[in-house]
Amino acid sequence: MYIIRKGFLVTATVATLGVAAMGSARADTFATAILDINNFRLLHSNGAAYSTGDFATLTGTNDAHATASLNGIFANGADSRPILSGVQPDVAHQCVGVPCPALGENNFTRFGNPPPVPGNFGYADQRQIGSAISIGGVPAGAHATTRADASTSQNMQTASGNSDVGTSTTFSFTLGQSDTMTVSFDATPYTAAFVSAGAGATSNANARLSWNINIVDLTTNTSVFTFAPSEINGSASVSRTDGDPGLLQYNAAGTMFSFTSTTPLLAAGTTYQITIQHNTLANALQQEVPEPATLAIVAAGLLSMSLVSRRRKF
C-alpha cells in the first residue's frame, strides 16, 4: 500500500505542476506614440513668415530629450540648441531591451499591429529640422518628430517598459512693429495600446501625446495666447487593461491634420515669451499570473498530496 500511495503522490505532484505550467495566462502588453509636426511656421497678419529681422530682440533655445526604460533600467539622451543657431536638436535613439528593435536612427515607422507584440523593450527617438521663422535667409518651416514605445512579451513574469520623448522650444522676443502672429502647421498623430486577453489584473498599456503653444506677456506675467488642439492632445490618449483587453488605436488611418490659430495684437516694444511643448509617452506593464482554473487544479493537487501524507502517518 505504501508503494501505491507513493506513486499516487508523485502522479498528483507531476499532474499539478504540469497543468499549472500550461495554464498560466498570457501577459503581452504594448504601447506606442508617434507625433509628427511638419511645416510649423509663425506668420504675419499678411501671411508672410516671420524672420529674424522682424524682431527687436530674440533669444531662446530648442531643447529635446529621449528616455527609454525596461524594468528600472534607463537609457537617456538630450540635446539643446540656441534658437538662432539654425541647428536643431536631434537626440540619438534610446533603447533598453534584449533584443532592441532593428530600427535605425530617426526611423518613425509604426510597428505592425499586435499580436504578437514586437518584443521586450523601451524605445525612444526624437528629431527636429528647420525653424518656425526664417533664419539667415532659409525659408521658415520646422519639422519635429518624436516616438515612444514600450513592449513586454509573454512569459516575462513581471515587466514594465516606459518611454518619454519631448521637444521644448522657448524664446523671448520683442517686435519691431505691432502685429498678430499666426501659428500654422500640419500634424500626424498616432497612438496604440494593446493588452492580451487573460493577462494579470495589473497588466496595462497606455499611450499619450501632447502639444501646445503658449505666449506670455513678461511685463505683466500673463498669458495672451494658448493653443492645444484636441486632435493631438486628449483625443489621442489610449489605454488598455486586463479588464478591457485587445488593441485600441488612435488615427490608425494616418490622417494629417492642418491647424492655424492667431494671437491677439502683439505690441511693439513689449517682451513676450513663447513656449512650445511637444511630447510622446508610452508605458506597458504586465504581470503573468495563473488563471483561476489553474489555481483550482493546483489547490486540488496540494490537497491530494496532503491527504496521502496524513494517511501514511496512521
C-alpha positions as CSV (number, residue, x, y, z in Angstrom):
1,M,0.0,0.0,0.0
2,Y,2.9,2.4,0.7
3,I,4.2,1.9,-2.8
4,I,0.8,2.7,-4.3
5,R,0.3,5.8,-2.2
6,K,3.8,7.0,-3.0
7,G,3.1,6.5,-6.7
8,F,-0.2,8.4,-6.3
9,L,1.7,11.2,-4.6
10,V,4.2,11.5,-7.4
11,T,1.5,11.4,-10.0
12,A,-0.5,14.1,-8.3
13,T,2.6,16.3,-8.0
14,V,3.5,15.9,-11.6
15,A,0.0,16.5,-12.9
16,T,-0.5,19.5,-10.7
17,L,2.8,21.2,-11.7
18,G,2.3,20.2,-15.4
19,V,-1.2,21.7,-15.6
20,A,-0.1,24.8,-13.7
21,A,2.7,25.4,-16.1
22,M,0.3,25.0,-19.0
23,G,-2.4,27.2,-17.5
24,S,-0.5,30.5,-16.9
25,A,-2.2,33.5,-18.5
26,R,-0.8,35.4,-21.4
27,A,0.5,38.8,-20.4
28,D,1.6,40.6,-23.6
29,T,1.4,44.4,-23.4
30,F,2.4,47.1,-25.9
31,A,2.1,50.9,-26.3
32,T,3.3,53.3,-28.9
33,A,3.0,57.0,-29.5
34,I,4.3,58.9,-32.6
35,L,3.8,62.6,-33.3
36,D,4.9,64.3,-36.5
37,I,4.6,68.1,-36.6
38,N,5.5,69.5,-40.1
39,N,5.8,72.9,-41.8
40,F,5.4,74.7,-38.5
41,R,5.6,78.4,-39.1
42,L,4.9,81.7,-37.4
43,L,3.2,84.1,-39.8
44,H,2.5,87.8,-40.0
45,S,-1.1,89.1,-40.5
46,N,-0.3,89.3,-44.2
47,G,0.6,85.6,-44.4
48,A,4.4,86.1,-44.7
49,A,6.6,84.1,-42.4
50,Y,8.4,86.0,-39.6
51,S,12.2,86.4,-40.0
52,T,14.9,87.4,-37.6
53,G,14.7,91.0,-39.0
54,D,11.2,91.4,-37.6
55,F,12.3,91.2,-34.0
56,A,14.0,94.0,-32.0
57,T,15.2,91.3,-29.6
58,L,15.1,87.5,-29.9
59,T,16.8,84.9,-27.7
60,G,16.0,81.3,-26.7
61,T,16.7,77.6,-27.1
62,N,15.3,74.4,-28.6
63,D,15.6,71.6,-26.0
64,A,14.9,67.9,-26.6
65,H,15.1,64.6,-24.6
66,A,14.5,60.9,-25.2
67,T,14.2,58.4,-22.3
68,A,13.6,54.7,-22.5
69,S,13.4,52.1,-19.7
70,L,12.7,48.5,-19.0
71,N,12.4,47.1,-15.5
72,G,14.0,50.1,-13.9
73,I,17.0,50.2,-16.3
74,F,17.1,53.6,-18.2
75,A,18.7,54.9,-21.4
76,N,18.7,58.7,-21.7
77,G,19.6,61.3,-24.3
78,A,19.3,65.1,-24.6
79,D,20.2,67.9,-26.9
80,S,19.9,71.7,-26.7
81,R,20.5,74.4,-29.4
82,P,20.2,78.2,-29.4
83,I,17.2,79.4,-31.4
84,L,19.3,81.5,-33.8
85,S,21.9,78.8,-34.5
86,G,20.0,77.3,-37.4
87,V,20.8,73.9,-36.0
88,Q,18.0,71.9,-34.3
89,P,18.2,69.2,-31.6
90,D,18.4,65.6,-32.8
91,V,18.6,63.1,-29.9
92,A,20.1,59.7,-30.7
93,H,17.5,56.9,-30.4
94,Q,17.5,55.2,-27.0
95,C,16.6,51.6,-26.2
96,V,16.7,49.2,-23.3
97,G,15.8,45.6,-24.1
98,V,17.1,42.2,-25.4
99,P,16.9,42.4,-28.2
100,C,16.2,46.1,-29.1
101,P,14.1,46.5,-32.2
102,A,16.0,46.8,-35.5
103,L,15.1,50.5,-36.1
104,G,17.7,52.9,-37.5
105,E,18.2,56.4,-36.3
106,N,15.2,58.7,-36.9
107,N,13.0,55.8,-38.0
108,F,9.5,56.8,-37.1
109,T,7.7,53.9,-39.0
110,R,5.0,52.2,-36.9
111,F,5.3,48.7,-35.8
112,G,2.8,46.1,-37.1
113,N,-0.4,45.7,-35.1
114,P,-0.1,43.2,-32.3
115,P,-0.5,40.4,-31.6
116,P,2.3,39.4,-31.5
117,V,4.0,42.3,-29.6
118,P,7.4,43.2,-31.1
119,G,9.5,42.2,-28.0
120,N,10.6,43.3,-24.6
121,F,11.9,46.8,-24.6
122,G,11.5,50.6,-24.1
123,Y,12.4,52.7,-27.1
124,A,12.6,56.5,-27.7
125,D,13.7,58.7,-30.6
126,Q,13.5,62.4,-31.5
127,R,14.4,64.7,-34.4
128,Q,13.8,68.3,-35.3
129,I,14.9,70.1,-38.5
130,G,14.1,73.6,-39.9
131,S,12.8,76.6,-38.0
132,A,9.5,78.3,-37.3
133,I,10.9,81.6,-38.6
134,S,13.3,82.4,-41.4
135,I,16.9,82.4,-40.1
136,G,19.7,83.5,-42.3
137,G,17.5,83.6,-45.4
138,V,16.5,80.0,-45.0
139,P,12.7,79.7,-45.6
140,A,10.6,79.1,-42.4
141,G,9.2,75.6,-41.7
142,A,10.1,73.4,-38.8
143,H,9.6,69.6,-38.8
144,A,9.6,67.9,-35.4
145,T,9.0,64.2,-34.8
146,T,9.0,62.1,-31.7
147,R,8.3,58.4,-30.9
148,A,7.9,56.4,-27.7
149,D,7.4,52.7,-27.5
150,A,7.1,50.2,-24.6
151,S,6.6,46.5,-25.2
152,T,6.6,43.4,-22.9
153,S,6.1,39.9,-24.3
154,Q,4.6,36.7,-22.9
155,N,6.4,34.8,-20.2
156,M,8.4,37.7,-18.8
157,Q,6.6,37.2,-15.4
158,T,6.5,40.8,-14.2
159,A,7.8,43.5,-16.6
160,S,7.5,47.3,-17.0
161,G,8.5,49.4,-20.0
162,N,8.3,53.1,-20.4
163,S,9.3,55.8,-22.9
164,D,9.2,59.6,-22.7
165,V,10.2,61.8,-25.5
166,G,9.8,65.6,-25.9
167,T,10.9,68.8,-27.7
168,S,10.6,72.1,-25.9
169,T,11.1,75.5,-27.7
170,T,11.3,78.6,-25.6
171,F,12.3,82.1,-26.7
172,S,11.7,85.7,-25.6
173,F,11.2,88.4,-28.2
174,T,10.1,92.0,-28.8
175,L,8.6,93.0,-32.2
176,G,9.9,95.9,-34.2
177,Q,6.3,96.7,-35.2
178,S,2.9,95.6,-33.7
179,D,1.3,92.7,-35.4
180,T,-0.5,89.5,-34.8
181,M,1.2,86.1,-35.0
182,T,-0.5,83.1,-36.7
183,V,0.6,79.6,-35.8
184,S,0.4,77.3,-38.8
185,F,1.3,73.6,-39.1
186,D,0.4,70.1,-40.1
187,A,0.2,67.2,-37.6
188,T,0.1,63.4,-38.0
189,P,-0.5,61.8,-34.6
190,Y,-0.7,58.1,-33.8
191,T,-1.1,56.1,-30.6
192,A,-1.9,52.5,-29.9
193,A,-2.3,50.3,-26.7
194,F,-2.6,46.5,-26.5
195,V,-3.1,44.1,-23.7
196,S,-3.6,40.4,-24.4
197,A,-6.8,38.7,-23.1
198,G,-6.2,36.9,-19.8
199,A,-3.3,39.0,-18.6
200,G,-2.8,39.6,-14.9
201,A,-5.0,42.1,-13.1
202,T,-2.3,44.7,-13.0
203,S,-1.4,44.4,-16.7
204,N,-2.0,47.7,-18.7
205,A,-0.8,49.7,-21.6
206,N,-1.0,53.5,-22.1
207,A,0.0,55.9,-24.9
208,R,-0.4,59.6,-24.9
209,L,0.5,62.7,-27.0
210,S,0.6,66.4,-26.0
211,W,1.4,69.5,-28.0
212,N,0.7,73.1,-27.0
213,I,2.0,76.6,-27.6
214,N,1.7,79.5,-25.0
215,I,2.7,83.1,-25.3
216,V,3.1,85.2,-22.1
217,D,3.5,88.9,-21.7
218,L,6.6,89.1,-19.5
219,T,5.8,92.6,-18.4
220,T,2.5,91.6,-16.7
221,N,3.4,87.9,-16.5
222,T,0.0,87.0,-18.1
223,S,-0.8,84.6,-20.9
224,V,-2.0,86.3,-24.0
225,F,-2.3,83.2,-26.3
226,T,-2.6,79.5,-25.9
227,F,-3.4,76.7,-28.4
228,A,-3.6,73.0,-27.7
229,P,-5.7,71.2,-30.4
230,S,-7.7,68.2,-29.0
231,E,-6.7,66.1,-32.1
232,I,-3.2,65.8,-30.7
233,N,-3.9,66.1,-27.0
234,G,-6.8,64.5,-25.1
235,S,-8.3,62.6,-28.0
236,A,-5.0,60.9,-28.7
237,S,-4.7,59.2,-25.3
238,V,-5.4,55.5,-25.5
239,S,-5.2,52.7,-22.9
240,R,-6.0,49.0,-22.4
241,T,-6.1,46.9,-19.2
242,D,-6.7,43.2,-18.4
243,G,-10.4,44.1,-17.8
244,D,-10.6,45.7,-21.2
245,P,-8.1,43.8,-23.4
246,G,-7.3,44.0,-27.1
247,L,-5.9,46.7,-29.4
248,L,-7.0,50.3,-29.3
249,Q,-5.6,52.8,-31.8
250,Y,-5.9,56.5,-32.5
251,N,-5.7,57.8,-36.1
252,A,-4.9,54.3,-37.5
253,A,-5.5,55.6,-41.0
254,G,-2.6,58.1,-40.6
255,T,-4.7,61.2,-41.3
256,M,-2.8,64.5,-41.4
257,F,-4.5,67.4,-39.6
258,S,-3.8,71.1,-40.6
259,F,-4.1,73.8,-37.9
260,T,-3.9,77.6,-37.8
261,S,-4.6,79.9,-34.9
262,T,-3.9,83.6,-34.5
263,T,-2.9,85.7,-31.5
264,P,-4.3,89.0,-30.4
265,L,-2.3,92.0,-31.5
266,L,1.2,91.9,-30.1
267,A,2.5,95.3,-29.2
268,A,5.9,96.5,-30.4
269,G,8.4,97.0,-27.7
270,T,6.7,94.6,-25.3
271,T,8.7,91.5,-24.3
272,Y,6.9,88.2,-24.8
273,Q,7.9,84.6,-24.3
274,I,6.8,81.7,-26.5
275,T,6.9,78.1,-25.1
276,I,6.1,75.2,-27.4
277,Q,5.8,71.7,-25.8
278,H,5.8,68.5,-27.9
279,N,5.7,65.2,-26.1
280,T,5.0,61.5,-26.6
281,L,4.7,58.9,-23.8
282,A,4.2,55.2,-23.7
283,N,4.2,52.6,-20.9
284,A,3.3,49.0,-20.7
285,L,3.1,46.7,-17.6
286,Q,2.5,43.0,-17.5
287,Q,2.2,40.5,-14.7
288,E,1.8,36.9,-15.7
289,V,-0.4,35.1,-13.2
290,P,-2.1,31.6,-13.1
291,E,-5.7,31.5,-14.4
292,P,-8.5,30.7,-11.9
293,A,-8.9,27.2,-13.3
294,T,-5.2,26.6,-12.9
295,L,-5.3,27.7,-9.3
296,A,-8.1,25.3,-8.6
297,I,-6.2,22.4,-10.1
298,V,-3.1,23.4,-8.0
299,A,-5.2,23.5,-4.9
300,A,-6.7,20.1,-5.6
301,G,-3.3,18.6,-6.2
302,L,-1.9,20.0,-3.0
303,L,-5.0,18.7,-1.1
304,S,-4.5,15.2,-2.6
305,M,-0.8,15.2,-1.5
306,S,-1.8,16.4,2.0
307,L,-4.3,13.5,2.3
308,V,-1.9,10.9,1.2
309,S,0.7,12.3,3.6
310,R,-1.7,12.1,6.5
311,R,-2.7,8.5,5.7
312,R,0.9,7.5,5.8
313,K,1.2,8.7,9.3
314,F,-1.6,6.3,10.6
